[in-house]
Amino acid sequence: MAPILLNHMGNEEDEYIKEQVQVNNPNLDTMEEDILYHFSLSTKTHNLPEMFGDIKFVCVGGSANRMKAFAQFIHQELKLPGNPGDVKDICEGTDRYCMYKVGPVLSISHGMGVPSISIMLHELIKLLHHAQCRDVVLFRLGTSGGVGLTPGTVVITEKAVDYSFRPQFEQVVLGKVITRNTELDEGVANELLQCSSELQTFPTVIGNTMCTHDFYEGQGRLDGALCSFSQEEKLEYLRKAYEAGVRNIEMESTVFAAMCRVCGLKGAVVCVTLLNRFEGDQITSSHDVLVEYQQRPQILVAHFIKKRLGYII
């Protein structure tokens, strides 16, 4: 199947970021009601502009508990009225995802892997579009395996790449392969790096992130139920990845970057490394250490948000 390349929308490369969140589907204009099934929301039963029209930042992550914790954390950081512990799950009518609104910040879980985050992103982008949101920045906060980095390092993704280190995402649509560009917003990445230098709390780098379809074989792990390669073959693959600029590995970044780009959203992927994959496959750090590591992307993005909102000069 010959791939169809969709690098960006519009005539010029720098025009893909639109002021208002875009959808690329004319069918939506003909629908009397759009049911966002996995969010338990609808354009007919909910006033989406009233509920979400002031959203400027959307933070998504795999774990429901982690995204609730982030909602409580950003509530404290923004010094909003009320008890952070009282944040309400807007998606409580479904058990697929959780969603918390904290002032201009939306915190949402996306589950594990490309299929799960893809479903969430379709409905999230439609939600932002129906709510008439403008100038939104979208962040994926996550964990990852490091490639040549010390555990605890935060990686700001420059390009999300596939298993062959190509900055693209392939989606099969009606039996044809659609290929979309996965470069993320350079300005947001540099702004995040500047925030890390201001915090001076943990090591932070900009690098490419490899997205795989699997945690075990797809990432070259030797400890899964199946393994068809040797330690030497694994290390050779990781060396090639490192030479291609890959600094961490996870399972969601390519579709995240591709959908942000096509739909006019400035996006960033910010993941902490839990281990150096050159040194092993299993995560052996203590629970307390892992909890602290997982807070690092949240701290960095919270600093970014506070600067954008004028809390930090």
Residue pairs with C-beta under 8 A, 6 or more apart in sequence:
1 175
1 176
1 177
2 177
3 170
3 177
3 178
3 179
4 176
4 177
4 178
4 179
5 179
5 181
6 178
6 179
6 180
6 181
6 262
7 13
7 180
7 181
8 15
8 16
8 181
8 261
8 262
9 15
9 16
9 22
9 24
9 262
9 264
10 16
16 261
16 262
16 264
17 185
17 264
17 265
17 266
18 264
19 134
19 135
19 264
20 129
20 132
20 133
20 134
20 264
21 125
21 128
21 129
21 133
21 134
21 136
21 263
21 264
21 265
22 129
22 262
22 263
22 264
23 125
23 126
23 129
23 263
24 262
24 263
28 34
28 126
28 129
32 44
33 42
33 43
33 44
34 42
34 43
34 126
34 130
35 41
35 42
35 43
36 42
36 123
36 126
36 127
37 94
37 123
38 91
38 94
38 96
38 97
38 119
38 120
38 123
39 90
39 91
39 94
39 97
39 99
39 123
39 124
39 127
40 91
40 92
40 93
40 94
41 48
41 90
41 91
41 127
43 130
48 127
48 130
48 131
49 130
49 131
49 132
51 90
51 101
51 131
52 101
52 106
52 127
52 128
52 131
52 133
53 131
53 132
53 133
54 103
54 104
55 101
55 104
55 105
55 106
55 128
55 131
55 133
55 136
56 104
56 105
56 133
56 135
56 136
56 137
56 308
56 309
57 104
57 105
57 106
57 136
57 137
57 138
57 139
57 305
57 308
58 105
58 106
58 108
58 124
58 128
58 136
58 137
58 138
58 139
59 67
59 70
59 74
59 105
59 106
59 107
59 108
59 138
59 139
59 141
59 298
59 301
60 67
60 107
60 108
60 109
60 110
60 117
60 120
60 124
60 138
60 139
60 140
60 141
60 256
61 67
61 70
61 107
61 108
61 109
61 110
61 140
61 141
61 142
62 109
62 110
62 111
62 112
62 142
62 143
62 252
63 109
64 97
64 98
64 109
66 109
66 141
66 294
67 98
67 100
67 107
67 108
67 109
68 87
68 89
68 98
68 100
68 107
69 298
70 107
70 141
70 298
71 84
71 87
71 100
71 102
71 105
71 107
72 84
72 85
72 87
73 84
73 295
73 298
73 302
74 102
74 103
74 105
74 107
74 298
74 302
74 305
75 82
75 84
75 87
75 102
75 103
76 84
77 302
77 305
77 306
77 311
78 102
78 103
78 105
78 305
78 306
78 309
78 311
80 102
80 103
87 100
87 102
88 100
89 98
89 99
89 100
90 99
90 100
90 101
91 97
91 98
91 99
92 98
96 111
96 119
97 108
97 109
97 110
97 111
97 120
98 108
98 109
99 106
99 107
99 108
99 109
100 106
100 107
100 108
101 107
104 309
105 305
108 120
108 124
109 120
110 116
110 117
110 120
110 121
110 140
110 252
111 117
111 120
112 251
112 252
113 213
113 251
113 252
114 211
114 213
114 251
114 252
114 254
114 255
117 140
117 252
117 255
117 256
118 255
118 259
121 255
121 256
121 259
122 259
125 259
125 263
125 265
128 136
128 265
136 265
136 266
137 188
137 265
137 266
137 267
137 268
137 308
138 256
138 260
138 265
138 266
138 267
138 268
139 267
139 268
139 269
139 270
139 301
140 252
140 253
140 256
140 267
140 268
140 269
140 270
140 271
141 270
141 271
141 297
141 298
141 301
142 250
142 252
142 269
142 270
142 271
142 272
142 297
143 250
143 271
143 272
143 273
143 274
143 293
143 294
144 155
144 209
144 248
144 249
144 250
144 271
144 272
144 273
144 274
145 219
145 248
145 249
145 250
145 273
145 274
145 275
145 277
146 153
146 155
146 247
146 248
146 273
146 274
146 275
146 276
146 277
147 210
147 238
147 241
147 242
147 246
147 247
147 248
147 249
147 276
147 277
147 278
148 242
148 247
148 276
148 278
149 155
149 203
149 205
149 247
149 248
149 273
149 276
150 203
150 273
150 276
151 273
151 274
151 275
151 276
151 285
151 293
152 202
152 203
152 272
152 273
152 289
152 292
152 293
152 296
153 202
153 203
153 204
153 205
153 272
153 273
154 196
154 202
154 203
154 204
154 205
154 270
154 271
154 272
154 273
154 296
154 297
154 300
155 204
155 205
155 206
155 207
155 209
155 247
155 248
155 270
155 271
155 272
155 273
156 189
156 192
156 193
156 196
156 204
156 205
156 206
156 207
156 268
156 269
156 270
157 184
157 189
157 206
157 207
157 208
157 209
157 253
157 257
157 268
157 269
157 270
157 271
158 183
158 184
158 186
158 189
158 206
158 207
158 208
158 245
159 167
159 182
159 183
159 184
159 208
159 209
159 245
159 257
160 167
160 169
160 182
160 184
160 208
160 209
160 210
160 211
160 253
160 254
160 256
160 257
160 258
160 269
161 167
161 168
161 182
161 208
161 209
161 210
161 211
161 244
161 246
161 254
162 168
162 169
162 170
162 210
162 211
162 254
163 210
163 212
163 218
165 208
165 210
165 240
165 241
165 244
165 245
165 246
167 181
167 182
167 183
167 208
168 179
168 180
168 181
168 182
168 254
168 258
169 179
169 180
169 182
169 211
169 254
169 255
169 257
169 258
170 177
170 178
170 179
171 177
171 178
171 179
171 180
171 255
171 258
172 178
180 258
180 259
180 261
180 262
181 257
181 258
181 261
182 253
182 254
182 257
182 258
182 261
183 257
183 261
184 257
184 260
184 261
184 267
184 268
184 269
185 260
185 266
185 267
185 268
187 266
188 266
188 267
188 268
189 206
189 268
190 206
191 304
191 307
192 204
192 268
192 270
192 300
192 301
192 304
193 204
193 206
195 300
195 303
195 304
195 307
196 202
196 204
196 300
197 204
198 303
199 299
199 300
199 303
201 296
201 299
202 296
204 300
205 247
207 245
207 246
207 247
207 248
208 244
208 245
208 246
208 247
209 246
209 247
209 248
209 249
209 250
209 253
209 269
209 271
210 241
210 246
210 248
210 249
210 250
211 249
211 250
211 251
211 252
211 253
211 254
211 255
212 218
212 219
212 249
212 250
212 251
213 251
214 251
215 221
215 224
215 251
216 223
216 224
216 225
216 226
216 227
217 224
217 226
217 227
217 228
219 249
219 277
220 229
220 234
220 237
220 238
220 277
221 227
221 234
221 281
222 229
222 231
222 234
222 281
223 281
223 282
235 278
238 277
238 278
241 249
248 271
248 273
249 277
250 271
253 269
256 267
256 269
257 267
257 269
259 265
260 266
260 267
261 267
270 297
270 300
270 301
271 297
272 293
272 294
272 296
272 297
273 293
274 283
274 285
274 290
274 293
275 281
275 282
275 283
275 284
275 285
283 290
285 293
303 312
306 312
